[in-house]
Amino acid sequence: MGHEFVFIDDENRNHYAHDETENLHFLPDVVIKPKTAQQISEIMILCNDHKIPVTPRGAGTGLSGGALPFHAGVLISFERMNSIIEIDERNLQVTTEPGVITEVLQNAVKEKGLFYPPDPSSKGSCFIGGNIAENSGGPKAVKYGVVKDYVLNLEVVLPTGEIIWTGANVLKNATGYNLTQLLVGSEGTLGLVTKIVLKLIPFPKHDLLMLVPFNNLEKAGEAVSAIFRAGFTPSALELIEIDALKIVSKFVDSTVVPVTDEMAAHLIIEVDGNHIDTLMNEMEAIATLLSDFDCGEIFFADDAQQKAELWKLRRRAAEAVKIDGYTIEEDTVVPRAELPKLIRGVKELGMKHDFKVVCYGHAGDGNLHIRIKKEGNIYSLHNPAVIPILRDLFKLVKSLGGTISGEHGIGLIQKEFMDIVFTPIEIELMRGIKKIFDPNNILNPGKIF
Ligand SMILES: Cc1cc2nc3c(=O)[nH]c(=O)nc-3n(C[C@H](O)[C@H](O)[C@H](O)COP(=O)(O)OP(=O)(O)OC[C@H]3O[C@@H](n4cnc5c(N)ncnc54)[C@H](O)[C@@H]3O)c2cc1C
């Protein structure tokens, strides 16, 4: 590989010392940008021999600190492994390197009439390899599932340097343990993913989008499960609370949606499919059903521009509220019908612990992002005062049958809450798996446990 792609200067080390997780900064000793699995294998053999920590890094958009070199050492950036290797139109599959930006991959397969649905709001910058490591979701997950539902096979460099394939390029596989799914969502702690085979589906021909205002936040939550109970499966069902909508409308300078204080929350509802008449009937039926939930006047996006504007409001909400001071983002998920109880509970916790809170997220999945604002630097790693707040929140989530991360992962910042959702035996099993893959604990140490 030569020295050309090995960096030890301060500028490069600083660039890779943070991700999108608030207020965290850990310097790597060296940054390496390999081009092949073989090069990564050689790096891993060396690091394993000398017990040097290695942190894999995608685009650094992670929200749980997974790509941060907590114990310094080597940071491996996948940015040069950015080729789409093959789009197999006969089998509806794509084989790609991990450093391809998610949206670039989606656009490339769309040109062939194919669809790769998982679409994190960060899709314009995050890498497909990072998505695999986090088992990412996004608005489309409610109908189409998350990353794990599309991964067929992975090429992986193990912490000890061997290069393996986890499965086969097939739609069904009952052969031994499912190493593919074990690697998905393993947050770069079990192996470095160097090639990815994904399932594709035909691209739906049409979609319709509407924005529904509600006078009451909990009612909006109740409406979500009513839509599914009535037999509809929207291709997206997102919730955004009024405070978040106000902040993001100002942030992106948008006037597409009339934002008024009378409204407490909005649902963004999309349906897609191949027959426009069916979709229009579905939208009308959903709109009729929602009138029972104290909703206001529904806004139907007329054209591609209005749809893009609406999606921009939703996709940029996280960025906007963070800049507004809502620095802590929690990624709670509960069974869909428990959403109203979660919303109510979160507001009560805000009063108990004296913090401001806004909620938005993938309501159709029961996946609510909770953003907290409180004076001073209250990030959990830096201020133990916030830990009781988060423990209360996660206990509430657990009591509702949910868990502490729907899509952002545990990484560095949620690990101290794992005991709320797992027993010691369950955690020991996971530690045991880690030890088999990584006997010297050199790959992304300090994450998850
Ligand atoms: C504005 C914004 C919106 C977001 N919206 C969503 C959303 O809607 N849904 C969602 O799920 N997430 C969302 N995220 C979170 C984030 O974008 C995802 O977690 C994404 O998958 C991270 O990809 P990345 O390439 O940036 O990975 P990084 O942040 O660089 O790394 C994430 C983890 O993956 C590991 N990793 C990276 N590449 C590899 C590899 N090749 N092999 C092994 N391990 C690897 C790293 O070690 C780390 O643990 C959002 C983030 C932001 C900033």
Ligand as a Chemical Component Dictionary entry (heavy atoms), coordinates in Angstrom:
data_LIG
# 
_chem_comp.id                   LIG 
_chem_comp.type                 NON-POLYMER 
_chem_comp.pdbx_formal_charge   0 
_chem_comp.three_letter_code    LIG 
# 
loop_
_chem_comp_atom.comp_id 
_chem_comp_atom.atom_id 
_chem_comp_atom.alt_atom_id 
_chem_comp_atom.type_symbol 
_chem_comp_atom.charge 
_chem_comp_atom.model_Cartn_x 
_chem_comp_atom.model_Cartn_y 
_chem_comp_atom.model_Cartn_z 
_chem_comp_atom.pdbx_ordinal 
LIG C1  C1  C 0 -28.440 13.694 10.398 1  
LIG C2  C2  C 0 -28.362 12.215 10.665 2  
LIG C3  C3  C 0 -29.460 11.424 10.401 3  
LIG C4  C4  C 0 -29.414 10.043 10.639 4  
LIG N1  N1  N 0 -30.508 9.294  10.350 5  
LIG C5  C5  C 0 -30.466 7.965  10.542 6  
LIG C6  C6  C 0 -31.614 7.153  10.221 7  
LIG O1  O1  O 0 -32.641 7.631  9.745  8  
LIG N2  N2  N 0 -31.518 5.829  10.450 9  
LIG C7  C7  C 0 -30.378 5.251  10.952 10 
LIG O2  O2  O 0 -30.340 4.038  11.122 11 
LIG N3  N3  N 0 -29.292 6.004  11.277 12 
LIG C8  C8  C 0 -29.296 7.340  11.068 13 
LIG N4  N4  N 0 -28.201 8.093  11.389 14 
LIG C9  C9  C 0 -27.015 7.450  12.000 15 
LIG C10 C10 C 0 -25.896 7.043  11.013 16 
LIG O3  O3  O 0 -25.970 7.783  9.810  17 
LIG C11 C11 C 0 -25.963 5.543  10.722 18 
LIG O4  O4  O 0 -25.665 4.830  11.905 19 
LIG C12 C12 C 0 -25.019 5.090  9.616  20 
LIG O5  O5  O 0 -25.273 3.740  9.305  21 
LIG C13 C13 C 0 -23.549 5.220  9.959  22 
LIG O6  O6  O 0 -22.815 5.024  8.760  23 
LIG P1  P1  P 0 -21.346 5.632  8.625  24 
LIG O7  O7  O 0 -20.800 5.202  7.308  25 
LIG O8  O8  O 0 -21.342 7.081  8.876  26 
LIG O9  O9  O 0 -20.592 4.837  9.775  27 
LIG P2  P2  P 0 -19.626 5.365  10.926 28 
LIG O10 O10 O 0 -20.304 6.359  11.788 29 
LIG O11 O11 O 0 -18.336 5.750  10.343 30 
LIG O12 O12 O 0 -19.442 4.013  11.747 31 
LIG C14 C14 C 0 -20.514 3.413  12.406 32 
LIG C15 C15 C 0 -20.084 2.047  12.948 33 
LIG O13 O13 O 0 -19.810 1.184  11.882 34 
LIG C16 C16 C 0 -18.516 0.605  11.998 35 
LIG N5  N5  N 0 -18.064 0.405  10.618 36 
LIG C17 C17 C 0 -18.071 1.302  9.612  37 
LIG N6  N6  N 0 -17.687 0.709  8.465  38 
LIG C18 C18 C 0 -17.417 -0.588 8.766  39 
LIG C19 C19 C 0 -16.989 -1.710 8.007  40 
LIG N7  N7  N 0 -16.766 -1.638 6.701  41 
LIG N8  N8  N 0 -16.806 -2.888 8.649  42 
LIG C20 C20 C 0 -17.048 -3.001 9.977  43 
LIG N9  N9  N 0 -17.462 -1.973 10.736 44 
LIG C21 C21 C 0 -17.650 -0.786 10.127 45 
LIG C22 C22 C 0 -17.749 1.615  12.826 46 
LIG O14 O14 O 0 -16.682 0.999  13.521 47 
LIG C23 C23 C 0 -18.819 2.098  13.780 48 
LIG O15 O15 O 0 -18.939 1.213  14.852 49 
LIG C24 C24 C 0 -28.228 9.462  11.164 50 
LIG C25 C25 C 0 -27.122 10.268 11.429 51 
LIG C26 C26 C 0 -27.181 11.632 11.186 52 
LIG C27 C27 C 0 -25.963 12.463 11.467 53 
# 
loop_
_chem_comp_bond.comp_id 
_chem_comp_bond.atom_id_1 
_chem_comp_bond.atom_id_2 
_chem_comp_bond.value_order 
_chem_comp_bond.pdbx_ordinal 
LIG C1  C2  SING 1  
LIG C2  C3  SING 2  
LIG C2  C26 DOUB 3  
LIG C3  C4  DOUB 4  
LIG C4  N1  SING 5  
LIG C4  C24 SING 6  
LIG N1  C5  DOUB 7  
LIG C5  C6  SING 8  
LIG C5  C8  SING 9  
LIG C6  O1  DOUB 10 
LIG C6  N2  SING 11 
LIG N2  C7  SING 12 
LIG C7  O2  DOUB 13 
LIG C7  N3  SING 14 
LIG N3  C8  DOUB 15 
LIG C8  N4  SING 16 
LIG N4  C9  SING 17 
LIG N4  C24 SING 18 
LIG C9  C10 SING 19 
LIG C10 O3  SING 20 
LIG C10 C11 SING 21 
LIG C11 O4  SING 22 
LIG C11 C12 SING 23 
LIG C12 O5  SING 24 
LIG C12 C13 SING 25 
LIG C13 O6  SING 26 
LIG O6  P1  SING 27 
LIG P1  O7  DOUB 28 
LIG P1  O8  SING 29 
LIG P1  O9  SING 30 
LIG O9  P2  SING 31 
LIG P2  O10 DOUB 32 
LIG P2  O11 SING 33 
LIG P2  O12 SING 34 
LIG O12 C14 SING 35 
LIG C14 C15 SING 36 
LIG C15 O13 SING 37 
LIG C15 C23 SING 38 
LIG O13 C16 SING 39 
LIG C16 N5  SING 40 
LIG C16 C22 SING 41 
LIG N5  C17 SING 42 
LIG N5  C21 SING 43 
LIG C17 N6  DOUB 44 
LIG N6  C18 SING 45 
LIG C18 C19 SING 46 
LIG C18 C21 DOUB 47 
LIG C19 N7  SING 48 
LIG C19 N8  DOUB 49 
LIG N8  C20 SING 50 
LIG C20 N9  DOUB 51 
LIG N9  C21 SING 52 
LIG C22 O14 SING 53 
LIG C22 C23 SING 54 
LIG C23 O15 SING 55 
LIG C24 C25 DOUB 56 
LIG C25 C26 SING 57 
LIG C26 C27 SING 58 
# 
